[in-house]
Amino acid sequence: MKVLFILSRIEKNGVTTHTLDLAKGLIEQGHKLTMITGGISGGVTNEHFEFLNKIQSEFENLGMTLKTFTISNGNILSKLFSSVISMIQILYWIMSIKVDVIHCQSPNTTFLPWLLGKKFITTVHSDLLRKNIMYKNPTKLIAVSKESKQYGIDFLGGKSEDTPIVLHGISERFSQETPKTEIAAISKKYSIPNNKIIIGFVGRVTPVKGLDVLIKAVDTYLATGLKDKIHLVFLGDYFLNTDKKWLNDLIQSSTLSEKITLIPFQDPKPFYQLFDIFVLPSRSDTFGLVAVEAMMSGCCTIRSDSFGAYDQIANGEDGFIYAIEDAEALANILSDLLEDDSLRETIAVKGKQKALDNFTIKTMTSNTVKVYQSIATNTNHA
């Protein structure tokens, strides 16, 4: 099958990661793939550019065809002119490239195949997306959780029969043991104590991710004796400069300033295996991919009941789920796990098996191809 991806730009977010994972899966299964993208946008830091350049290289090294349009960073007139030129270029590519399926990974690019009367697919990557002039109803709207399916119906005009659920999948590399020497080096580099139970978080640092709930759970509701047993590690980048102040103020106003290590985002794989407990305290998620990464890494996982929670976890069996904002409930779960090493280990083992059984790239790709096949036979080639 010949597939065309449209990704507005390569960014440090879940949409780009998911697109890369699905691309790997499709090519591994023998499908041909072309991607139209704006590439890496300007204005990123050197550190971010290095990370994004690595991702772009991964796309290129897959053997897929990559077509890149220009994103202007100039004044308003320059941006407008550049946008018109880029749109014409993209429309030409869509018309000239013969494919079976068009998959708009960026929902706000759906107006492009719509203008040409093409059938196309898009994915609900965010529960903050709203219909706008650039979003057009797709032939099939892929939901990534039960809740995102309902969200797509309620807010994006999807029909139940045209909104299949395809759960995200991740690389099985997360299940592979990281050498103890590498984990020890990380602990030394960031002065993470090796005689404490490590509670970790991975994700973008912003209030929507709920780190204040985790801090409150530990600072306000955890018994002093249990607090003495733990250290917290937050791995992530700030979304806005104000988010840095927000987190620093939270930490300084708590009693935990000596118990929290902040680390800039990088490959999270070794960190999951450094953590004893992983917590995703989000107020909003579409799937919460990092929770699955933690599970597959063999890390005991707790998450809020934002979108995707019940697709991932059977509460109390292979992970734990608590109600969004309920810091006391989160603290109660942490208390049980801190007091019972065997419970923590049992949950971690079951969570890892659950992830390997249900959330691999291979499974995700096969289920996505089924959606493609449902419209491919009727797709008109340019």
ZAMARGU-4260 file (C-alpha; in steps of 0.2 Angstrom, whole numbers, plus 5000, padded with zeros to 4 digits):
<rodrens>
0) 5000/5000/5000 | 5006/5018/4996 | 5003/5030/5010 | 5005/5049/5011 | 5008/5057/5028
5) 5005/5076/5030 | 5014/5083/5046 | 5014/5101/5048 | 5031/5101/5056 | 5043/5091/5066
10) 5042/5096/5084 | 5046/5090/5101 | 5029/5082/5104 | 5019/5066/5104 | 5012/5069/5087
15) 5029/5069/5079 | 5034/5053/5090 | 5018/5044/5085 | 5021/5048/5066 | 5039/5042/5067
20) 5033/5026/5076 | 5019/5023/5063 | 5031/5026/5049 | 5043/5013/5055 | 5029/5000/5057
25) 5022/5003/5040 | 5039/5002/5031 | 5043/4986/5041 | 5027/4979/5035 | 5032/4983/5017
30) 5021/4998/5013 | 5028/5013/5003 | 5028/5030/5012 | 5029/5048/5007 | 5028/5062/5020
35) 5025/5081/5016 | 5031/5091/5031 | 5037/5109/5035 | 5052/5100/5044 | 5060/5108/5059
40) 5053/5126/5062 | 5064/5140/5066 | 5067/5148/5083 | 5071/5132/5092 | 5086/5131/5104
45) 5102/5123/5099 | 5098/5108/5111 | 5080/5106/5104 | 5087/5108/5086 | 5099/5094/5089
50) 5085/5083/5096 | 5074/5087/5081 | 5087/5085/5069 | 5090/5067/5075 | 5071/5063/5073
55) 5072/5071/5055 | 5086/5059/5051 | 5077/5044/5058 | 5063/5049/5045 | 5075/5050/5031
60) 5085/5034/5036 | 5069/5024/5035 | 5070/5025/5016 | 5053/5035/5014 | 5051/5050/5002
65) 5052/5066/5012 | 5045/5082/5004 | 5048/5098/5014 | 5040/5115/5012 | 5046/5131/5019
70) 5039/5139/5035 | 5042/5157/5036 | 5048/5166/5052 | 5048/5184/5045 | 5035/5198/5046
75) 5017/5196/5043 | 5018/5199/5024 | 5032/5187/5022 | 5023/5173/5032 | 5007/5176/5021
80) 5017/5175/5005 | 5027/5160/5011 | 5011/5151/5016 | 5002/5154/5000 | 5018/5147/4990
85) 5019/5132/5002 | 5000/5128/5000 | 5001/5128/4981 | 5017/5117/4982 | 5008/5105/4994
90) 4992/5104/4983 | 5003/5100/4968 | 5012/5086/4978 | 4995/5079/4983 | 4989/5079/4965
95) 5005/5072/4958 | 5009/5058/4970 | 4999/5042/4967 | 4995/5035/4984 | 4981/5023/4991
100) 4979/5033/5007 | 4981/5051/5013 | 4984/5052/5032 | 4985/5070/5039 | 4994/5067/5055
105) 4992/5086/5059 | 4973/5089/5059 | 4974/5107/5054 | 4981/5101/5037 | 4965/5092/5032
110) 4959/5106/5022 | 4972/5102/5009 | 4966/5085/5003 | 4948/5092/5006 | 4951/5106/4993
115) 4956/5093/4980 | 4941/5082/4984 | 4952/5068/4990 | 4947/5055/5004 | 4958/5056/5019
120) 4961/5051/5037 | 4967/5061/5052 | 4970/5056/5070 | 4963/5064/5086 | 4980/5068/5094
125) 4973/5081/5106 | 4958/5084/5117 | 4960/5103/5115 | 4957/5103/5096 | 4942/5112/5090
130) 4934/5113/5073 | 4941/5128/5063 | 4943/5134/5045 | 4958/5122/5042 | 4950/5107/5050
135) 4939/5097/5038 | 4929/5081/5042 | 4940/5066/5037 | 4933/5050/5028 | 4939/5041/5044
140) 4944/5049/5060 | 4956/5038/5070 | 4953/5039/5089 | 4967/5034/5101 | 4956/5030/5116
145) 4938/5027/5120 | 4937/5044/5127 | 4945/5052/5112 | 4932/5043/5101 | 4918/5051/5110
150) 4927/5068/5110 | 4929/5066/5091 | 4910/5063/5089 | 4905/5077/5101 | 4918/5091/5096
155) 4924/5086/5078 | 4909/5081/5069 | 4914/5062/5068 | 4902/5048/5066 | 4903/5033/5077
160) 4905/5021/5062 | 4918/5032/5054 | 4928/5034/5070 | 4938/5018/5074 | 4949/5017/5089
165) 4968/5012/5086 | 4977/5012/5102 | 4995/5020/5101 | 5010/5008/5100 | 5028/5011/5105
170) 5045/5003/5101 | 5049/4987/5111 | 5066/4994/5114 | 5058/5001/5131 | 5056/4983/5136
175) 5075/4980/5135 | 5086/4981/5150 | 5097/4997/5151 | 5114/4992/5157 | 5116/4996/5176
180) 5132/5006/5172 | 5122/5018/5161 | 5109/5020/5175 | 5122/5023/5188 | 5131/5036/5177
185) 5114/5045/5175 | 5112/5045/5194 | 5129/5051/5197 | 5128/5065/5184 | 5112/5072/5191
190) 5115/5068/5209 | 5101/5056/5211 | 5102/5047/5227 | 5104/5028/5225 | 5097/5024/5243
195) 5079/5031/5240 | 5064/5025/5231 | 5063/5035/5215 | 5046/5043/5209 | 5047/5049/5192
200) 5038/5060/5179 | 5041/5062/5160 | 5033/5075/5150 | 5031/5093/5145 | 5032/5104/5161
205) 5015/5114/5161 | 5001/5115/5173 | 4990/5104/5162 | 5002/5090/5166 | 4998/5091/5184
210) 5015/5091/5193 | 5007/5102/5206 | 4995/5088/5211 | 5010/5076/5213 | 5019/5088/5223
215) 5004/5091/5234 | 5001/5072/5236 | 5019/5070/5243 | 5020/5086/5253 | 5003/5087/5261
220) 4997/5069/5262 | 5012/5057/5263 | 5017/5052/5280 | 5034/5060/5286 | 5042/5043/5287
225) 5037/5039/5269 | 5043/5055/5263 | 5060/5051/5270 | 5061/5036/5259 | 5058/5044/5242
230) 5066/5056/5229 | 5057/5064/5214 | 5064/5066/5197 | 5055/5076/5184 | 5061/5074/5166
235) 5054/5087/5154 | 5055/5104/5145 | 5045/5119/5149 | 5032/5124/5137 | 5033/5143/5141
240) 5045/5153/5152 | 5031/5156/5164 | 5030/5137/5167 | 5047/5137/5174 | 5043/5150/5187
245) 5026/5141/5190 | 5036/5125/5195 | 5050/5133/5204 | 5037/5143/5215 | 5028/5126/5218
250) 5044/5118/5224 | 5050/5132/5234 | 5034/5134/5243 | 5034/5115/5248 | 5045/5105/5260
255) 5052/5095/5245 | 5066/5106/5237 | 5079/5094/5242 | 5069/5079/5236 | 5066/5085/5218
260) 5078/5084/5204 | 5074/5093/5187 | 5082/5086/5171 | 5080/5093/5153 | 5071/5081/5142
265) 5081/5068/5133 | 5078/5050/5128 | 5067/5044/5143 | 5071/5025/5141 | 5085/5024/5154
270) 5075/5035/5166 | 5060/5024/5166 | 5072/5010/5172 | 5079/5022/5185 | 5062/5025/5192
275) 5054/5013/5204 | 5037/5022/5202 | 5031/5032/5187 | 5017/5045/5190 | 5007/5054/5176
280) 4996/5066/5185 | 4989/5075/5169 | 4973/5085/5169 | 4972/5082/5150 | 4978/5069/5139
285) 4972/5060/5123 | 4981/5044/5127 | 4996/5047/5139 | 5009/5038/5129 | 5023/5040/5142
290) 5012/5029/5154 | 5014/5015/5142 | 5032/5018/5140 | 5034/5017/5158 | 5024/5001/5159
295) 5034/4992/5145 | 5050/4998/5154 | 5045/4988/5169 | 5041/5003/5180 | 5026/5003/5192
300) 5014/5015/5184 | 5001/5027/5192 | 4991/5039/5181 | 4976/5051/5182 | 4960/5046/5174
305) 4963/5057/5159 | 4959/5050/5142 | 4967/5033/5139 | 4969/5028/5157 | 4956/5013/5156
310) 4963/5008/5139 | 4980/5006/5147 | 4977/5000/5164 | 4966/4988/5174 | 4966/4998/5190
315) 4975/4988/5204 | 4981/4974/5193 | 4994/4981/5181 | 4994/4999/5187 | 4984/5012/5196
320) 4972/5025/5191 | 4966/5040/5202 | 4953/5054/5199 | 4961/5070/5191 | 4966/5083/5204
325) 4963/5070/5219 | 4980/5072/5227 | 4975/5063/5242 | 4970/5048/5232 | 4987/5048/5223
330) 4995/5049/5240 | 4986/5034/5246 | 4991/5024/5231 | 5009/5030/5234 | 5008/5025/5252
335) 5003/5007/5248 | 5017/5005/5235 | 5030/5013/5247 | 5026/5001/5261 | 5025/4985/5250
340) 5039/4982/5239 | 5032/4965/5233 | 5016/4975/5227 | 5026/4987/5218 | 5036/4973/5209
345) 5021/4963/5205 | 5012/4978/5197 | 5028/4982/5187 | 5029/4965/5180 | 5011/4964/5175
350) 5011/4981/5168 | 5026/4977/5157 | 5017/4961/5150 | 5001/4971/5147 | 5011/4984/5137
355) 5020/4971/5127 | 5004/4962/5123 | 4994/4977/5118 | 5004/4993/5114 | 5018/4988/5102
360) 5021/4997/5085 | 5017/4981/5076 | 5000/4980/5084 | 4996/4998/5081 | 5002/4997/5063
365) 4991/4982/5059 | 4976/4990/5066 | 4980/5007/5057 | 4982/4997/5040 | 4964/4990/5043
370) 4957/5008/5043 | 4967/5012/5028 | 4960/4997/5019 | 4943/5002/5023 | 4944/5017/5011
375) 4959/5013/5000 | 4949/5003/4987 | 4939/5019/4984 | 4953/5031/4984 | 4955/5041/4968
380) 4973/5043/4962 | 4978/5060/4955
</rodrens>
